[in-house]
């Protein structure tokens, strides 16, 4: 992999990125990482189980896609990061058998019939939201389940972190290739926290030279992290 392995000169400040802006970027990226990793794969359950959870008072929010149950999703929450998702059970009467096109009227009738049952079983405090698909088109669908307006901020923060990583040359902890692999497993928040100096150190504090993580070791670390996350989520 290209790039020199050790850093003998230290650039003391993150030029062009004020400390407050960097801290804000870190907060958004860290929150995005938590939301995605803890809410990426909701437990699959029968849609009828939602009604039982509502009657038991264990639901705080219901989010349904405007195209459900033809396609899309129906999810419900027992807390900000504790979600269930209805198994996909596509009804045949919402599709025209001759043209195979969606029949909006049939979809609307079926959806409304189920939602009437949901509202009847739900406590008035339960939030029932129709997703317009923003969280699905911008980044992870976990954003729409948690708080849909967060999606554009999370995606913008991720794009900005990528641009900073790809364009800056004063990395201290890892080469660009190493950071590239770590970004692919959600390491953008770590980059903002550490590069080119840790956020808990002063911007003009002289830091000792250190050997940077190269692309090969960055790849190995990313694979290990991915494997570890898989084991945790299993």
Rosetta silent file (secondary structure, phi, psi, omega in degrees, C-alpha in Angstrom):
SEQUENCE: XXXXXXXXXXXXXXXXXXXXXXXXXXXXXXXXXXXXXXXXXXXXXXXXXXXXXXXXXXXXXXXXXXXXXXXXXXXXXXXXXXXXXXXXXXXXXXXXXXXXXXXXXXXXXXXXXXXXXXXXXXXXXXXXXXXXXXXXXXXXXXXXXXXXXXXXXXXXXXXXXXXXXXXXXXXXXXXXXXXXXXXXXXXXXXXXXXXXXXXXXXXXXXXXXXXXXXXXXXXXXXXXXXXXXXXXXX
SCORE:     score description
SCORE:     0.000 S_00000001
   1 L     0.000  144.007  179.373    0.000    0.000    0.000 S_00000001
   2 L   -71.897  177.057  177.742    1.271    3.529   -0.704 S_00000001
   3 L    87.594  140.613 -177.724    2.059    6.218    1.861 S_00000001
   4 L   -67.894  148.506 -172.866    4.975    6.486    4.275 S_00000001
   5 L   -85.771  -24.586 -179.742    4.773    4.447    7.468 S_00000001
   6 E  -122.755  156.795 -177.225    6.007    6.924   10.058 S_00000001
   7 L  -113.343  115.793 -177.959    5.244   10.544   10.792 S_00000001
   8 L  -102.288  -17.612  176.967    8.221   12.720   11.672 S_00000001
   9 L  -119.764  140.386 -176.717    6.523   16.088   11.436 S_00000001
  10 L  -110.791  125.358  173.280    3.370   16.958   13.290 S_00000001
  11 L   -88.586  115.109 -167.802    0.730   19.291   11.897 S_00000001
  12 L   -75.462  -17.837 -175.440   -0.691   20.837   15.088 S_00000001
  13 L  -133.192  152.744  175.989   -4.154   21.910   13.954 S_00000001
  14 L   -85.288   88.972 -172.330   -7.003   20.530   11.836 S_00000001
  15 L   -58.876  135.186  174.535   -6.903   23.323    9.292 S_00000001
  16 L    82.989   -9.471 -179.704  -10.254   24.542    8.071 S_00000001
  17 L  -122.729  100.751  179.326  -12.294   22.533   10.616 S_00000001
  18 L   -59.294  153.968 -177.590  -13.002   24.411   13.881 S_00000001
  19 H   -56.999  -44.532 -179.125  -12.972   22.394   17.077 S_00000001
  20 H   -62.286  -39.832  178.964  -16.703   22.916   17.655 S_00000001
  21 H   -66.733  -38.829  178.854  -17.579   21.755   14.139 S_00000001
  22 H   -66.156  -39.275  178.331  -15.413   18.679   14.556 S_00000001
  23 H   -64.997  -41.032  177.306  -17.095   17.889   17.889 S_00000001
  24 H   -63.529  -42.903  178.996  -20.535   18.243   16.286 S_00000001
  25 H   -61.791  -41.556  178.784  -19.492   15.981   13.424 S_00000001
  26 H   -62.875  -43.025 -179.409  -18.250   13.381   15.903 S_00000001
  27 H   -60.478  -46.356 -178.816  -21.525   13.488   17.847 S_00000001
  28 H   -64.151  -43.550 -178.673  -23.638   12.918   14.711 S_00000001
  29 H   -67.013  -40.958  179.480  -21.407   10.098   13.465 S_00000001
  30 H   -65.812  -42.599  178.202  -21.284    8.358   16.839 S_00000001
  31 H   -64.246  -40.721  178.160  -25.068    8.600   17.223 S_00000001
  32 H   -60.832  -42.445 -179.950  -25.523    7.334   13.672 S_00000001
  33 H   -62.797  -43.375  179.004  -23.281    4.339   14.407 S_00000001
  34 H   -62.994  -46.839 -178.154  -25.261    3.451   17.544 S_00000001
  35 H   -60.890  -43.863 -176.539  -28.612    3.786   15.753 S_00000001
  36 H   -70.176  -47.717 -174.708  -27.520    1.643   12.809 S_00000001
  37 H   -72.092  -29.294 -179.450  -25.761   -1.139   14.711 S_00000001
  38 H   -93.431  -10.483 -173.905  -28.441   -1.521   17.388 S_00000001
  39 H  -135.265   20.518 -175.521  -31.433   -1.066   15.105 S_00000001
  40 L   -77.975  -38.852 -175.139  -30.279   -2.398   11.747 S_00000001
  41 L  -125.368   82.019  179.439  -31.948   -5.829   11.825 S_00000001
  42 L   -61.499  151.204  177.474  -35.194   -5.800   13.847 S_00000001
  43 E   -62.743  132.595  179.937  -36.535   -9.156   14.987 S_00000001
  44 E   -83.325  127.243 -179.250  -38.941  -10.600   12.397 S_00000001
  45 E  -140.429  165.056  176.243  -42.384  -11.363   13.820 S_00000001
  46 L   -69.543  143.306 -179.475  -45.936  -11.891   12.550 S_00000001
  47 H   -58.846  -32.500 -179.933  -47.858   -8.664   11.984 S_00000001
  48 H   -63.825  -24.586  179.606  -50.625   -9.961   14.267 S_00000001
  49 H   -67.487  -23.693  175.599  -48.141   -9.929   17.165 S_00000001
  50 H   -59.005  -41.330 -178.371  -48.125   -6.148   16.946 S_00000001
  51 H   -63.703  -40.364  177.957  -51.746   -6.123   18.129 S_00000001
  52 H   -65.254  -41.097  178.016  -50.873   -8.260   21.139 S_00000001
  53 H   -64.303  -37.825  178.906  -47.940   -5.991   22.037 S_00000001
  54 H   -65.082  -43.481 -179.900  -50.200   -2.940   21.734 S_00000001
  55 H   -65.970  -30.663  179.671  -52.818   -4.429   24.063 S_00000001
  56 L   -81.419   -5.960  178.515  -50.087   -5.307   26.560 S_00000001
  57 L    77.345   22.207 -176.885  -48.873   -1.693   26.524 S_00000001
  58 L  -100.825   14.628 -176.987  -45.407   -2.613   25.292 S_00000001
  59 L  -118.966  134.743  177.657  -45.325   -0.435   22.158 S_00000001
  60 L  -108.595  -24.530 -176.021  -44.235    3.202   21.957 S_00000001
  61 E  -154.962  141.286  175.608  -44.166    3.746   18.189 S_00000001
  62 E  -122.698  128.572  178.771  -45.428    2.132   14.988 S_00000001
  63 E  -123.527  122.757  178.926  -43.838    2.991   11.623 S_00000001
  64 E  -126.193  144.208  176.890  -45.351    1.710    8.393 S_00000001
  65 E   -77.926  145.154 -177.419  -44.341    2.247    4.797 S_00000001
  66 L   -63.594  -18.852 -179.982  -46.993    3.795    2.573 S_00000001
  67 L  -100.486    2.799  177.803  -46.734    0.749    0.253 S_00000001
  68 L   -75.717  139.628    8.992  -47.060   -1.873    2.979 S_00000001
  69 L   -97.916   12.791  176.292  -48.209   -4.681    2.741 S_00000001
  70 L   -64.257  -44.988  170.659  -47.650   -4.818   -1.036 S_00000001
  71 L  -161.177 -176.376 -174.770  -43.988   -4.147   -0.290 S_00000001
  72 L    89.199 -163.037 -173.160  -42.114   -1.975    2.175 S_00000001
  73 L  -136.504  156.951  169.606  -42.065   -2.537    5.922 S_00000001
  74 E  -128.555  119.762 -179.270  -44.122   -2.379    9.094 S_00000001
  75 E  -129.882  154.638  176.104  -42.090   -1.962   12.291 S_00000001
  76 E  -142.498  154.046 -169.503  -42.916   -1.246   15.914 S_00000001
  77 E  -120.386  140.399  170.263  -40.879   -0.185   18.900 S_00000001
  78 E  -105.130    9.548 -177.699  -40.721   -1.094   22.576 S_00000001
  79 E   168.958  169.819 -175.104  -38.088    1.628   23.057 S_00000001
  80 L   -54.492  -34.624 -176.337  -35.819    3.913   20.998 S_00000001
  81 L  -126.552   27.121  178.163  -33.524    1.058   19.897 S_00000001
  82 E  -125.937   99.632 -171.417  -35.726   -1.995   20.439 S_00000001
  83 E  -123.408  153.803  170.725  -37.686   -2.761   17.285 S_00000001
  84 E  -124.507  153.122  180.000  -39.656   -5.587   15.690 S_00000001
  85 E  -130.648  136.609  179.570  -40.510   -5.937   12.010 S_00000001
  86 E   -68.807  137.059  174.362  -43.456   -7.714   10.436 S_00000001
  87 L   -62.851  147.022 -177.946  -42.576  -10.685    8.272 S_00000001
  88 L   -75.500  118.336 -179.920  -43.223  -10.030    4.609 S_00000001
  89 L  -135.347   84.405 -172.066  -46.551  -11.591    3.649 S_00000001
  90 L   -72.729  119.672  178.112  -47.582  -10.087    0.329 S_00000001
  91 L   -76.523  140.990 -176.806  -51.356  -10.278   -0.285 S_00000001
  92 H   -74.744  -23.276 -173.456  -52.359  -11.292   -3.788 S_00000001
  93 H   -77.639   -3.250  178.732  -55.380   -8.991   -4.078 S_00000001
  94 H   -93.438    1.660  178.561  -53.289   -5.795   -4.252 S_00000001
  95 E  -120.189  137.465  176.848  -51.828   -6.802   -7.632 S_00000001
  96 L   -73.230  121.443 -176.575  -53.710   -6.949  -10.918 S_00000001
  97 L   -65.817  -22.780 -179.372  -53.391  -10.583  -12.151 S_00000001
  98 L   -87.185  -46.494 -177.127  -53.387   -9.522  -15.804 S_00000001
  99 L   -96.111  -12.057 -175.730  -51.036   -6.530  -15.769 S_00000001
 100 L    59.597   18.613  177.524  -49.176   -7.489  -12.526 S_00000001
 101 L   -89.586  155.090  178.162  -49.417   -3.818  -11.550 S_00000001
 102 E   -67.511  137.752  176.790  -50.161   -2.579   -8.071 S_00000001
 103 L  -102.422   99.960 -174.189  -53.836   -1.765   -7.440 S_00000001
 104 H   -56.493  -38.587 -177.750  -53.713    1.362   -5.215 S_00000001
 105 H   -64.678  -42.359  179.640  -57.349    1.098   -4.145 S_00000001
 106 H   -67.114  -40.093  178.259  -56.957   -2.491   -2.953 S_00000001
 107 H   -62.532  -43.860 -178.816  -53.717   -1.654   -1.161 S_00000001
 108 H   -63.348  -40.279  179.425  -55.343    1.319    0.562 S_00000001
 109 H   -64.699  -46.324 -178.211  -58.302   -0.782    1.710 S_00000001
 110 H   -65.984  -43.191 -179.549  -56.134   -3.559    3.109 S_00000001
 111 H   -63.432  -45.712 -177.622  -53.736   -1.143    4.796 S_00000001
 112 H   -66.217  -36.183  178.662  -56.521    0.929    6.353 S_00000001
 113 H   -61.582  -40.835  178.976  -58.326   -2.198    7.608 S_00000001
 114 H   -71.350  -39.544 -178.888  -55.209   -3.273    9.488 S_00000001
 115 H   -67.000  -29.835  175.006  -54.520    0.240   10.781 S_00000001
 116 H   -61.672  -41.655  178.242  -58.051    0.467   12.192 S_00000001
 117 H   -67.666  -37.800  178.843  -57.232   -2.587   14.308 S_00000001
 118 H   -63.888  -47.550 -178.977  -53.891   -1.065   15.294 S_00000001
 119 H   -64.802  -35.009  179.994  -55.456    2.212   16.421 S_00000001
 120 H   -67.935  -32.151 -178.186  -58.173    0.373   18.345 S_00000001
 121 H   -88.317  -16.960 -172.559  -55.553   -1.637   20.258 S_00000001
 122 L   -85.104  144.629  170.513  -53.111    1.240   20.768 S_00000001
 123 L   -69.020  148.846  179.592  -52.889    3.507   23.765 S_00000001
 124 L   -56.674  -23.754 -178.797  -53.389    7.205   22.816 S_00000001
 125 L   -78.935  -13.141 -179.000  -49.727    7.837   23.655 S_00000001
 126 L   -71.485  129.249  179.202  -48.508    5.414   20.959 S_00000001
 127 E   -88.108  123.772  178.723  -47.109    7.263   17.945 S_00000001
 128 E  -114.307  116.243 -169.434  -48.286    5.841   14.611 S_00000001
 129 E  -125.547  135.041  171.168  -46.225    7.189   11.704 S_00000001
 130 E   -95.160  121.858 -179.670  -46.311    6.647    7.971 S_00000001
 131 E   -79.612  135.442  177.568  -42.788    6.723    6.561 S_00000001
 132 L   -91.706    4.747  176.164  -42.346    8.628    3.309 S_00000001
 133 L    92.324   -0.873 -177.741  -39.212    6.644    2.480 S_00000001
 134 H   -61.173  -46.579 -179.612  -36.656    9.399    3.238 S_00000001
 135 H   -65.657  -23.588  178.891  -34.817    7.271    5.785 S_00000001
 136 H   -80.628  -36.071 -177.970  -34.779    4.392    3.307 S_00000001
 137 H   -82.513  -26.009  179.095  -33.378    6.414    0.419 S_00000001
 138 L  -108.228   96.132  176.308  -30.858    8.297    2.577 S_00000001
 139 L    76.834 -146.171 -173.643  -28.602    5.848    4.317 S_00000001
 140 L   -79.093  144.964  173.446  -29.854    3.097    6.596 S_00000001
 141 H   -64.817  -14.259  176.929  -33.565    2.305    7.126 S_00000001
 142 H   -61.753  -28.719  178.906  -32.698    2.362   10.836 S_00000001
 143 H   -63.768  -44.079 -178.988  -32.825    6.171   10.624 S_00000001
 144 H   -64.485  -36.618  179.425  -36.485    6.143    9.585 S_00000001
 145 H   -68.850  -38.535 -177.552  -37.360    3.781   12.417 S_00000001
 146 H   -79.269  -62.008  178.473  -35.559    5.898   15.014 S_00000001
 147 H  -162.121  103.629 -169.986  -36.222    9.465   13.798 S_00000001
 148 L   -56.319  -39.099  179.306  -36.604   10.067   10.071 S_00000001
 149 L   -62.642  -13.974  179.113  -35.402   13.735   10.023 S_00000001
 150 H   -72.312  -23.400 -173.367  -32.041   12.490   11.339 S_00000001
 151 H   -53.749  -52.347 -177.654  -31.301   10.721    8.023 S_00000001
 152 H   -63.604  -33.538  178.555  -30.000   13.718    5.982 S_00000001
 153 H   -67.906  -41.850 -179.826  -27.778   14.875    8.864 S_00000001
 154 H   -64.573  -43.632 -179.185  -26.288   11.410    9.310 S_00000001
 155 H   -67.637  -41.746  179.288  -25.619   10.996    5.594 S_00000001
 156 H   -63.015  -40.280  178.480  -24.139   14.509    5.262 S_00000001
 157 H   -64.489  -40.241  179.433  -21.826   13.866    8.230 S_00000001
 158 H   -65.226  -43.623  179.090  -20.661   10.576    6.716 S_00000001
 159 H   -62.854  -42.890  179.108  -19.969   12.191    3.335 S_00000001
 160 H   -62.881  -42.098  178.475  -18.029   15.029    4.981 S_00000001
 161 H   -62.553  -41.133  177.013  -15.927   12.560    6.989 S_00000001
 162 H   -61.478  -44.568 -179.509  -15.115   10.627    3.794 S_00000001
 163 H   -63.095  -41.515  178.248  -14.087   13.821    2.005 S_00000001
 164 H   -63.258  -43.628 -178.869  -11.841   14.848    4.890 S_00000001
 165 H   -64.313  -40.273 -175.928  -10.231   11.418    5.022 S_00000001
 166 H   -77.529  -25.464 -174.210   -9.618   11.271    1.265 S_00000001
 167 H  -101.445  -20.761 -177.715   -8.272   14.800    0.868 S_00000001
 168 L   -83.493  151.388 -179.542   -6.139   15.307    3.980 S_00000001
 169 L  -118.410   -1.978 -173.841   -2.476   14.273    4.093 S_00000001
 170 L  -101.916   40.912  178.230   -1.646   14.873    7.772 S_00000001
 171 L   -70.565  137.433 -179.450   -2.948   11.589    9.215 S_00000001
 172 L  -103.376  -37.229 -170.026   -1.118   10.506   12.388 S_00000001
 173 L   -92.633  -29.220 -177.529   -2.674    7.178   13.363 S_00000001
 174 E  -155.345  155.484  176.874   -3.217    5.391   10.054 S_00000001
 175 L   -74.648  170.421  179.415   -2.615    5.812    6.344 S_00000001
 176 H   -60.611  -39.657  179.351   -5.408    6.697    3.954 S_00000001
 177 H   -63.172  -41.935  179.180   -5.669    3.041    2.847 S_00000001
 178 H   -64.265  -43.272  178.924   -6.016    1.865    6.447 S_00000001
 179 H   -65.371  -34.260  178.751   -8.707    4.453    7.167 S_00000001
 180 H   -58.278  -47.373  178.877  -10.501    3.448    3.969 S_00000001
 181 H   -63.382  -40.789 -177.788  -10.932   -0.120    5.230 S_00000001
 182 H   -71.279  -31.236  175.209  -12.010    1.078    8.669 S_00000001
 183 H   -62.279  -34.327 -177.013  -14.547    3.513    7.178 S_00000001
 184 L   -68.593  -16.278  176.672  -16.196    0.563    5.440 S_00000001
 185 L  -114.388   24.683  174.268  -17.021   -0.972    8.827 S_00000001
 186 L    88.990   25.985 -176.963  -18.241    2.254   10.437 S_00000001
 187 L   -90.789   12.726 -177.182  -14.968    3.814   11.548 S_00000001
 188 H   -62.969  -37.688  179.803  -15.726    7.362   10.391 S_00000001
 189 H   -65.050  -34.606  179.427  -16.457    8.523   13.965 S_00000001
 190 H   -68.586  -36.219  177.521  -13.087    7.152   15.106 S_00000001
 191 H   -61.996  -46.965 -179.196  -11.348    9.094   12.339 S_00000001
 192 H   -65.710  -32.646  179.270  -12.978   12.357   13.426 S_00000001
 193 H   -69.139  -35.960 -169.327  -12.090   11.600   17.042 S_00000001
 194 H  -105.117  -31.012 -168.943   -8.377   10.912   16.357 S_00000001
 195 L  -102.678  141.711   -8.023   -7.177   12.669   13.206 S_00000001
 196 L   -85.328   -0.457  171.921   -4.911   14.484   12.891 S_00000001
 197 L  -142.205  148.240 -178.641   -4.795   14.925   16.676 S_00000001
 198 L   -61.735  144.382 -177.345   -7.118   13.457   19.345 S_00000001
 199 L   -62.972  -23.207  179.829  -10.000   15.706   20.314 S_00000001
 200 L   -84.506   -1.801  175.980   -8.970   15.541   23.975 S_00000001
 201 L  -103.604  153.927  179.301   -5.569   17.064   23.152 S_00000001
 202 L   -68.851  144.774 -176.584   -4.974   20.725   22.433 S_00000001
 203 L   -63.757  -24.291 -179.417   -4.783   21.688   18.732 S_00000001
 204 L  -110.635   12.826  177.259   -1.349   23.279   19.145 S_00000001
 205 L   -75.177  133.962  179.705    0.037   20.723   21.567 S_00000001
 206 L   -76.182  121.114 -178.245    3.207   19.050   20.280 S_00000001
 207 L  -106.952  146.881 -179.381    2.527   15.336   19.924 S_00000001
 208 L   -68.857  150.540  176.363    5.191   12.628   19.605 S_00000001
 209 L   -66.880  149.653 -179.268    5.829   11.010   16.246 S_00000001
 210 L  -145.192  156.852  176.413    4.262    7.581   15.835 S_00000001
 211 E   -79.740  129.105 -178.314    4.222    4.703   13.356 S_00000001
 212 L   -83.909  149.918  173.769    1.027    4.742   11.331 S_00000001
 213 E   -70.014  127.176 -178.761   -1.182    1.733   10.743 S_00000001
 214 L   -88.725  178.090 -175.397   -0.701    0.668    7.121 S_00000001
 215 H   -62.346  -37.533 -179.090   -3.333   -0.604    4.688 S_00000001
 216 H   -65.183  -47.360  179.244   -2.685   -4.295    5.361 S_00000001
 217 H   -70.356  -32.199  175.370   -3.076   -3.975    9.111 S_00000001
 218 H   -63.881  -39.670  177.828   -6.030   -1.647    8.620 S_00000001
 219 H   -63.998  -44.663  179.657   -7.716   -4.324    6.485 S_00000001
 220 H   -62.253  -40.820  179.234   -7.033   -6.982    9.132 S_00000001
 221 H   -65.571  -40.877  179.645   -8.429   -4.743   11.860 S_00000001
 222 H   -64.414  -41.223  178.558  -11.557   -4.002    9.807 S_00000001
 223 H   -64.797  -42.495  179.092  -12.159   -7.725    9.171 S_00000001
 224 H   -62.670  -41.054  179.402  -11.695   -8.501   12.870 S_00000001
 225 H   -65.797  -41.973  179.097  -14.132   -5.732   13.807 S_00000001
 226 H   -62.920  -42.092  178.863  -16.674   -6.939   11.262 S_00000001
 227 H   -64.469  -42.554  179.372  -16.379  -10.489   12.572 S_00000001
 228 H   -62.678  -42.127  178.607  -16.753   -9.266   16.157 S_00000001
 229 H   -65.144  -37.217  177.338  -19.885   -7.266   15.341 S_00000001
 230 H   -62.814  -39.943  178.653  -21.320  -10.301   13.588 S_00000001
 231 H   -66.568  -39.691 -179.769  -20.761  -12.424   16.682 S_00000001
 232 H   -65.849  -40.493 -176.845  -22.392   -9.795   18.917 S_00000001
 233 H   -81.305  -11.286 -177.011  -25.433   -9.482   16.656 S_00000001
 234 L   -67.992    0.000    0.000  -25.813  -13.246   16.192 S_00000001
